Amino acid sequence: MLRISLWSPPRTVSTACLRAFAGREDCTGVDEPFYAHYLSETGKEHPMREEVLATLSQDWRKVIDEVLFEESPHSLQFVKQMSHHMVGELDWSWVNHPEMRHVFLLRDPREQLPSMARDLGEIQMEDVGWDRHLSIFRRVPNPIIFDSRDLLENPEAMLRCLCGELGVEYQASMVRWEPGRHESYGVWAPFWYKTLESTTGFQKWEPKRGPFPDSLRPLLEESLSIYDEMRAVRLRP
């Protein structure tokens, strides 16, 4: 069995990637399994916090044993992971399991940060996840990196390339799907996934308009240095 962990900062196209893989007939999709652990550990007041805590295990050990390595009728498991959720003292030995592959998704912080601030208000590095993203990237074996803009500009080419790197066959269902809520989505979907649920595929990339907020510039400088370092070795068709 192949278990794919897609690591991502918030506000990328990570959920669309989950939808693309979970729509395959040979794949089980898992959505942000460490979210309850993160909320419990940090005390963050996110939308639908109580629903998340009631639905997912707050014990990272159980997440690893009972979710990441659960038995599955499918040959693929695709797990959407938020890098900033990995807080506290964790056992990282599981990332080296022979069934596991790690993929890292990027998004230009000049687009990501204003989007996050609109929903969460004041944000810091611990909210946007770039430092944690880089540390996980440096920890895992044979990481694959791809950029959300490349994906949105040419979904089929990028997904074919990614599938090739993972050693799985590309399926056309990965770029076209039925609108609505998918069974793989987390309980928080009613708040966070409204736009995605109206789509039938990846939406075309368009440049963001308007000035960048001055209040976010210190965070942007720190985030961009990490983004540029990782983007330099990204996967290309």
C-alpha positions in Angstrom: 0.0 0.0 0.0 1.1 3.6 -0.7 0.3 6.2 1.9 0.7 9.8 0.7 1.0 12.7 3.1 0.4 16.0 1.4 2.0 18.7 3.7 0.7 22.2 3.2 0.5 25.6 4.8 -3.0 26.9 5.2 -4.8 28.6 2.3 -3.4 26.6 -0.5 -5.3 24.3 -2.9 -4.7 21.4 -0.5 -8.4 20.5 -0.2 -8.8 20.4 -3.9 -5.8 18.0 -4.0 -7.6 15.9 -1.4 -10.7 15.9 -3.6 -8.6 14.9 -6.7 -7.1 11.9 -5.0 -10.1 10.9 -2.9 -12.2 10.7 -6.1 -10.0 7.9 -7.4 -11.5 4.5 -7.2 -8.4 3.1 -5.6 -7.8 5.7 -2.9 -9.0 6.6 0.6 -8.9 10.3 1.5 -8.2 11.6 5.0 -8.6 15.3 6.0 -6.3 17.0 8.5 -6.1 14.2 11.1 -4.0 16.2 13.6 -6.4 19.2 13.7 -7.9 18.3 17.1 -4.5 17.7 18.5 -3.4 21.2 17.3 -6.5 22.9 18.7 -6.1 21.1 22.0 -2.4 21.9 22.3 -2.6 25.5 21.3 -6.0 26.6 22.6 -6.7 28.3 19.3 -10.3 29.6 18.8 -10.9 28.4 15.3 -14.4 28.3 13.7 -16.1 25.1 14.6 -13.5 24.3 17.2 -15.9 22.2 19.4 -17.0 20.1 16.5 -13.4 19.4 15.5 -12.5 18.4 19.1 -15.5 16.2 19.4 -14.9 14.4 16.1 -11.2 13.8 15.9 -8.8 12.3 18.4 -6.7 14.8 20.4 -4.1 12.2 21.1 -1.4 12.3 18.4 -0.5 8.7 19.1 -3.9 7.4 18.2 -3.9 9.5 15.1 -0.7 7.8 13.9 -1.8 4.3 14.9 -5.5 4.4 14.0 -5.7 6.9 11.1 -2.4 7.2 9.3 -1.8 3.4 9.4 -5.3 2.1 9.4 -6.2 -0.9 7.3 -7.8 0.1 4.0 -9.5 -1.8 1.2 -7.7 0.5 -1.3 -4.2 0.5 -2.5 -3.7 4.2 -1.9 -4.3 6.5 1.1 -4.1 10.3 0.6 -3.8 12.3 3.8 -4.1 16.1 3.7 -1.7 17.4 6.4 -1.4 20.9 7.7 2.2 21.5 8.7 1.4 24.0 11.4 -0.8 21.3 13.2 2.4 19.4 14.1 3.0 21.1 17.5 4.3 19.8 20.8 6.5 16.8 21.5 5.7 14.3 18.7 7.2 11.0 17.7 8.4 11.4 14.1 9.6 7.9 13.4 6.5 7.1 11.3 7.5 9.5 8.5 10.2 6.9 7.5 7.8 4.0 7.1 8.4 2.3 3.8 4.7 2.7 2.7 4.9 6.5 3.2 5.6 9.2 0.6 5.7 12.9 1.4 4.5 15.7 -0.9 4.9 19.4 0.0 2.5 22.0 -1.5 3.5 25.6 -1.8 1.6 28.9 -2.3 3.1 32.3 -2.8 2.8 34.0 0.6 1.9 37.3 -1.2 -1.4 35.5 -1.9 -1.7 33.3 1.1 -1.2 35.8 3.9 -3.9 38.3 3.1 -6.3 35.4 2.5 -5.6 34.1 6.0 -5.8 37.5 7.7 -9.3 38.1 6.2 -10.6 35.0 8.1 -8.5 34.9 11.3 -7.6 38.5 11.9 -4.1 39.0 13.3 -1.8 36.2 12.2 1.7 35.0 13.1 4.2 32.5 11.8 2.6 29.8 14.0 -0.6 30.4 12.1 0.8 30.4 8.6 3.1 27.4 9.1 6.1 28.2 6.9 8.7 27.5 9.5 7.1 24.2 10.4 6.7 23.3 6.7 10.4 23.7 6.1 11.4 21.7 9.2 9.2 18.8 8.1 10.5 19.0 4.6 14.1 18.6 5.9 13.0 15.7 8.1 11.4 13.3 5.7 13.0 11.0 3.0 12.6 11.7 -0.7 10.2 14.7 -0.5 8.4 16.0 -3.5 7.5 19.7 -3.8 5.0 21.3 -6.1 3.6 24.8 -6.4 -0.1 25.6 -6.4 0.2 28.1 -9.2 1.8 25.4 -11.4 -1.0 23.1 -10.5 -3.8 25.6 -11.3 -2.2 26.7 -14.5 -2.0 23.1 -15.8 -3.7 20.6 -13.5 -3.5 17.6 -15.8 0.2 18.0 -16.6 1.1 18.6 -12.9 -0.9 15.7 -11.6 0.4 13.4 -14.3 3.9 14.4 -13.2 3.1 13.9 -9.5 1.6 10.5 -10.2 4.7 9.5 -12.1 6.9 10.5 -9.2 4.7 8.5 -6.8 4.6 5.5 -9.1 0.8 5.4 -9.5 -1.3 5.7 -12.7 -2.9 9.0 -13.4 -6.7 9.0 -13.6 -8.9 11.6 -15.5 -11.2 11.8 -12.4 -8.5 13.7 -10.6 -9.2 16.9 -12.6 -13.0 16.7 -12.9 -15.5 15.9 -10.1 -19.1 16.4 -9.1 -19.9 19.5 -7.1 -20.9 19.2 -3.5 -19.4 17.8 -0.2 -17.2 14.8 -0.5 -17.2 12.1 2.2 -13.4 12.6 2.8 -13.9 16.2 4.0 -13.6 17.1 7.7 -16.5 18.2 9.9 -15.3 21.8 9.4 -16.2 21.7 5.7 -19.4 23.9 6.2 -17.2 26.9 7.2 -14.0 26.4 5.2 -15.0 24.6 2.0 -18.0 26.5 0.6 -16.1 27.7 -2.5 -14.6 24.3 -3.3 -18.0 22.6 -2.9 -19.3 24.6 -5.8 -16.5 23.6 -8.2 -16.2 20.7 -10.7 -12.4 20.9 -10.9 -9.3 23.0 -10.2 -10.0 26.7 -10.8 -7.8 28.7 -13.1 -5.0 30.7 -11.4 -5.5 34.4 -11.5 -3.3 37.1 -10.0 -4.6 38.7 -6.8 -5.4 42.4 -7.1 -5.1 45.2 -4.5 -2.3 46.4 -2.3 -0.5 44.1 0.1 -1.3 45.0 3.7 1.6 46.8 5.4 0.8 45.1 8.7 1.8 41.7 7.1 5.1 42.8 5.6 7.4 41.5 8.4 5.7 38.1 8.2 5.8 38.2 4.4 9.6 38.7 4.4 10.1 35.7 6.7 7.7 33.5 4.8 9.1 34.4 1.4 12.6 33.3 2.2 11.3 29.8 3.0 8.9 29.7 0.0 11.7 30.7 -2.4 14.1 28.1 -0.9 11.5 25.3 -1.3 10.2 26.5 -4.7 13.7 26.3 -6.2 13.5 22.5 -6.1 9.9 22.1 -7.0 8.5 19.4 -9.4 7.9 20.6 -12.9 6.2 18.8 -15.9 
